[in-house]
Amino acid sequence: MKKHSFQTDLYERNLQRTLVGYKPVFRHSDLQRKKVIVYRDTSQGLTVGLIDWEEAGWLPDFWESFTALQGVQWDNDWS
């Protein structure tokens, strides 16, 4: 027996109106704590850098929060 896809229902209801009216912004698109490098130098102070830009691109401004939800389990309708 095939399970009902709540994820498909969500996309069907919201995807078309979600993608309207957003300007593309250059985004990292895979921001995680392990990809932030912080270096403290006594003469320069604090330097922060981001690594691993292979997923970067011109994406809608909501993209970072959208990709953060990809780890959500869609086993039931709680999500």
C-alpha positions in Angstrom: 0.0 0.0 0.0 1.4 3.4 -1.0 1.6 6.1 1.7 0.0 9.5 1.1 2.6 12.2 0.3 2.1 15.1 2.6 5.1 16.8 1.1 3.5 16.7 -2.3 0.4 18.3 -0.9 2.4 21.1 0.7 4.2 21.8 -2.6 1.0 21.7 -4.6 -0.7 24.2 -2.3 2.2 26.6 -1.8 4.9 26.4 -4.5 3.3 28.6 -7.2 2.5 31.5 -4.9 5.8 31.1 -3.0 7.9 31.7 -6.1 6.2 34.9 -7.2 7.7 38.3 -6.4 11.1 37.3 -5.2 14.3 38.8 -6.6 17.3 36.5 -7.1 20.1 37.1 -4.6 23.6 35.5 -4.7 23.5 32.9 -1.9 25.8 30.4 -0.4 22.9 27.9 -0.4 24.6 25.4 1.9 25.4 27.3 5.0 26.3 25.2 8.0 28.3 25.8 11.1 31.2 23.6 9.8 31.5 25.9 6.8 32.2 29.1 8.8 35.9 29.8 9.5 36.7 32.2 12.3 40.3 33.4 12.8 41.4 35.8 15.6 44.5 37.8 14.9 46.0 40.2 17.5 46.7 42.9 14.9 43.6 42.5 12.7 41.0 41.4 15.2 38.4 38.8 14.1 38.2 37.5 10.5 35.2 35.4 9.4 35.1 33.5 6.1 32.8 31.0 4.4 34.0 27.9 2.6 32.5 25.4 0.1 30.7 27.6 -2.4 29.9 24.9 -4.9 26.1 25.1 -4.2 26.1 28.9 -4.5 24.1 30.8 -7.1 21.4 33.4 -7.9 18.5 32.1 -5.8 15.3 33.6 -4.3 15.9 35.5 -1.1 14.0 32.8 1.0 16.4 30.0 -0.2 18.6 29.7 2.9 15.5 29.0 5.1 14.0 26.6 2.5 17.2 24.5 2.4 17.3 24.4 6.2 14.0 22.5 6.1 15.3 19.8 3.9 16.3 17.7 6.9 12.7 17.5 8.2 11.2 14.0 8.2 8.0 13.8 6.1 6.8 10.6 7.8 3.5 12.2 8.9 1.6 15.5 8.7 3.3 17.0 11.8 5.9 18.7 9.6 
